[in-house]
Amino acid sequence: MAISADSLNWFLLNVSADVRQQLMAFPKLWPAESATSLAAGVAASIRSTSIAGCILTDAEIDHASGLLQLREGCAFNIYSTPVIARWLSEYLPIYKILADFAERPQIEIALDEILPLALPNGKPSGLRVRAFEVGRDVPRFVPEDVDDAAGSIIGLQIEDTVTGGKLVYAPGVSSICDALRDATEQSDGILIDGTFWTDDEPVWMGITNRTACEMGHVPVSGSMGTLEWLSQLSLRHRVYVHINNTNPMLNEAGTEWQHVNHVGVRVGADGDEFYV
């Protein structure tokens, strides 16, 4: 996921291990030509980039390890809550490794406060975010108690300061909490956790002995699932992201995919673009 207010400067929302392939598939994230870079206030160089910053919604390996592939080149900010930053320094020392290659200023995200996103040169990006807690979980590599993990899993309400459009991004959701409901009701769209179709899916597929909810992912289907809730919302965009390859709604010939689309919700796919 990448967001931009001007189609020139982009902020990555989490950075997965396949970020290289994602960058290759999206030319707007390639190094800008000198004229374009100057117009955008970005200094052009051999290793220039259109990436203005990265925002992490948790400290999971599949959301942070891609930063290591962005270790060289020009500087950009990394935004995260204090607990996420600490875990990625102490237990999975990504931040310490990055510091030896290029400047990566760490910007703290405070829960329930509006934070303007700045370009690397300090100028406004035209975007601002508000983070809210959608659950608490501790990655496997972190030997700490979940009760002390405030801010470990967040959702983002993203706003374009020019258009006023708002979008919620919540790739990890343990329950449909009040904070998520409130942010969504004030927005034009939502990109939400679609990891598993049923609660017992990871068990009967042999992935783990924990259910979806025990892994911190509320399932799509069922009376307490996200689809029931999403089907009642009148938003411009209702999209599932962060979908595990065991989820049957990925099969466009299957009844699950057809059911999701029948109620006006979209199963996200590579290359999707949304405007608010």
C-alpha positions in Angstrom: 0.0 0.0 0.0 1.3 3.5 -0.9 -0.4 6.8 -0.5 0.2 10.2 -2.1 -1.5 13.6 -2.3 0.4 14.7 -5.5 1.3 11.4 -7.3 5.0 12.5 -6.9 5.8 11.8 -3.2 4.7 8.5 -1.8 4.4 7.0 1.7 4.6 3.3 2.1 2.1 1.8 4.6 4.2 -1.2 5.9 7.1 -2.6 3.9 6.9 -6.3 3.1 9.8 -8.5 2.0 8.6 -8.3 -1.6 8.8 -4.5 -1.7 11.3 -4.8 -4.6 8.7 -6.5 -6.8 6.1 -4.0 -5.7 8.4 -1.1 -6.7 9.1 -2.6 -10.1 5.4 -3.0 -10.8 4.6 0.7 -10.0 6.7 3.2 -12.0 5.5 6.2 -9.9 7.7 4.9 -7.2 10.8 4.8 -9.4 13.5 7.5 -9.2 12.1 10.8 -10.6 13.8 12.6 -13.5 15.6 15.8 -12.4 12.9 18.2 -13.6 10.2 16.3 -11.8 12.3 16.0 -8.7 13.0 19.7 -8.5 9.4 20.6 -9.0 8.5 18.3 -6.1 11.2 19.7 -3.9 13.2 16.5 -3.9 16.9 16.5 -4.7 17.6 14.3 -7.6 20.6 11.8 -7.4 21.7 8.5 -8.7 19.8 6.8 -5.9 16.9 9.2 -5.7 13.5 7.9 -4.9 9.8 8.9 -4.8 9.4 7.3 -1.4 8.9 10.2 1.1 8.4 8.0 4.1 7.2 4.7 5.6 4.5 4.1 8.2 4.4 0.8 10.2 1.2 -0.4 11.7 2.9 -3.2 13.7 6.3 -4.8 14.2 5.6 -8.1 12.4 8.4 -9.4 10.1 6.1 -9.4 7.1 5.4 -5.6 7.6 8.9 -4.4 8.4 11.6 -6.6 6.8 11.3 -4.9 3.5 13.0 -1.8 5.0 16.3 -3.7 4.7 15.9 -3.6 0.9 15.5 0.1 1.1 18.6 0.6 3.2 20.6 2.6 0.7 19.8 5.8 -1.1 18.4 9.1 0.1 16.8 9.7 3.5 13.1 9.3 4.4 11.2 9.2 7.6 9.9 6.1 9.3 6.8 6.5 11.4 5.7 4.2 14.1 4.4 4.0 17.7 7.1 3.9 20.4 6.6 0.2 21.2 7.0 -0.7 17.5 10.2 1.3 17.2 11.6 -0.2 20.4 10.9 -3.8 19.3 12.5 -3.1 15.9 15.6 -1.8 17.7 16.0 -4.3 20.5 14.7 -7.6 19.2 14.7 -7.4 15.4 17.3 -4.6 15.0 16.2 -3.3 11.7 16.5 0.4 12.8 20.1 -0.2 14.0 21.1 -1.8 10.7 19.5 1.0 8.6 21.4 3.7 10.6 24.6 2.4 9.1 23.5 3.0 5.5 21.5 6.2 5.3 19.7 8.6 7.6 16.3 7.2 8.6 14.7 9.7 11.1 12.2 8.0 13.4 9.0 9.9 13.9 6.8 8.9 16.8 3.1 8.2 16.2 0.9 9.0 19.2 -2.4 7.3 19.4 -5.6 9.4 18.6 -3.6 12.5 17.6 -3.5 14.0 14.1 0.0 13.8 12.6 0.9 15.7 9.4 3.2 13.7 7.1 6.2 15.8 6.1 8.4 15.3 3.0 12.1 14.6 3.6 12.9 18.3 3.1 10.4 19.2 5.8 7.7 20.6 3.5 4.1 19.5 3.9 3.1 16.4 1.9 -0.6 17.3 1.8 -1.4 14.2 3.9 -2.0 13.7 7.6 -2.8 10.6 9.6 -4.5 9.7 12.9 -3.5 6.3 14.5 -5.9 4.3 16.7 -5.5 1.0 18.4 -7.2 -2.0 16.9 -5.7 -4.7 19.1 -2.6 -5.8 21.0 -0.3 -8.6 20.0 3.3 -9.4 20.5 5.4 -10.8 17.6 6.9 -14.2 18.1 10.4 -12.7 18.4 9.4 -10.4 21.2 9.7 -11.9 24.8 7.3 -9.4 26.4 3.8 -9.6 27.8 0.9 -8.5 25.6 -0.6 -6.4 28.5 2.4 -4.0 28.0 1.9 -3.8 24.2 -0.1 -0.6 23.9 0.2 0.7 20.4 1.5 -2.6 19.0 -1.3 -2.9 16.4 -2.8 0.3 14.9 -5.1 1.4 12.2 -4.7 4.6 10.3 -7.2 7.3 9.3 -5.5 9.0 6.4 -6.7 12.5 5.2 -5.9 14.5 2.1 -5.7 18.0 3.4 -6.7 19.5 0.0 -9.7 17.3 -1.0 -10.7 16.5 2.6 -11.0 12.8 1.5 -10.4 10.2 4.3 -9.4 6.6 4.1 -9.0 4.0 6.8 -6.2 1.4 6.6 -6.3 -1.5 9.0 -4.4 -4.6 7.8 -4.5 -6.2 11.2 -7.8 -6.2 13.2 -8.5 -8.4 16.2 -12.1 -7.1 16.7 -14.5 -4.5 15.3 -13.8 -2.1 18.1 -15.3 1.3 18.7 -12.2 3.1 17.5 -12.4 1.3 14.2 -16.1 2.0 13.8 -15.7 5.7 14.6 -12.8 6.2 12.2 -14.6 4.3 9.4 -17.9 6.2 9.8 -16.0 9.5 9.3 -14.2 8.3 6.2 -14.8 7.7 2.5 -13.4 4.2 2.4 -11.7 1.4 4.3 -9.0 -1.1 3.4 -9.3 -3.8 6.1 -7.8 -7.1 7.3 -9.1 -10.0 5.2 -6.6 -12.6 6.4 -8.9 -15.5 7.1 -12.4 -16.4 5.9 -13.3 -18.4 9.0 -12.0 -18.4 12.6 -10.9 -22.1 12.4 -9.3 -21.7 9.0 -5.6 -21.7 10.2 -6.3 -24.8 12.3 -8.0 -27.0 9.7 -5.5 -25.9 7.0 -2.7 -27.1 9.3 -1.0 -23.7 9.6 -1.1 -23.5 13.4 -3.1 -24.7 16.4 -4.4 -21.2 17.0 -7.6 -19.8 15.5 -7.8 -16.6 13.5 -9.0 -14.6 16.5 -6.3 -16.0 18.6 -3.8 -14.9 16.0 -5.2 -11.3 16.1 -7.3 -11.5 12.9 -11.1 -11.3 13.1 -12.5 -13.5 10.2 -14.3 -12.3 7.2 -17.4 -14.5 7.5 -19.8 -15.3 10.3 -22.2 -13.2 12.4 -19.2 -11.5 14.1 -17.1 -11.2 11.0 -16.1 -8.1 9.1 -18.2 -8.8 6.0 -21.5 -8.5 8.0 -20.4 -5.1 9.2 -18.9 -3.9 5.9 -22.1 -4.8 4.0 -24.0 -2.3 6.1 -21.7 0.7 5.4 -22.3 3.2 2.6 -18.7 4.0 1.7 -17.1 4.7 -1.7 -14.5 2.0 -1.1 -14.8 -1.2 1.0 -11.8 -3.4 0.3 -10.1 -6.4 1.8 -6.3 -6.5 2.0 -3.7 -8.6 3.8 -5.3 -11.8 2.6 -3.8 -15.2 3.4 -3.3 -17.6 0.5 -5.7 -20.1 2.3 -8.6 -17.7 2.1 -11.1 -19.1 -0.4 -12.4 -15.6 -1.3 -9.2 -15.2 -3.5 -10.8 -17.7 -5.9 -12.8 -15.5 -8.3 -14.7 -18.6 -9.5 -15.7 -19.5 -5.9 -18.9 -18.7 -4.0 -16.9 -16.8 -1.3 -15.5 -14.3 -3.8 -19.0 -13.9 -5.4 -20.6 -13.4 -2.0 -18.1 -10.6 -1.1 -18.7 -8.8 -4.3 -22.5 -9.3 -4.2 -22.6 -7.1 -1.1 -20.5 -4.4 -2.7 -17.1 -5.2 -1.0 -14.0 -5.7 -3.1 -11.3 -8.4 -2.7 -8.1 -6.3 -3.1 -5.7 -7.2 -5.9 -2.2 -6.0 -7.0 -2.4 -2.8 -9.0 -5.6 -1.5 -7.4 -5.9 2.3 -7.2 -8.3 4.3 -5.0 -9.1 8.0 -4.9 -10.7 9.9 -2.0 
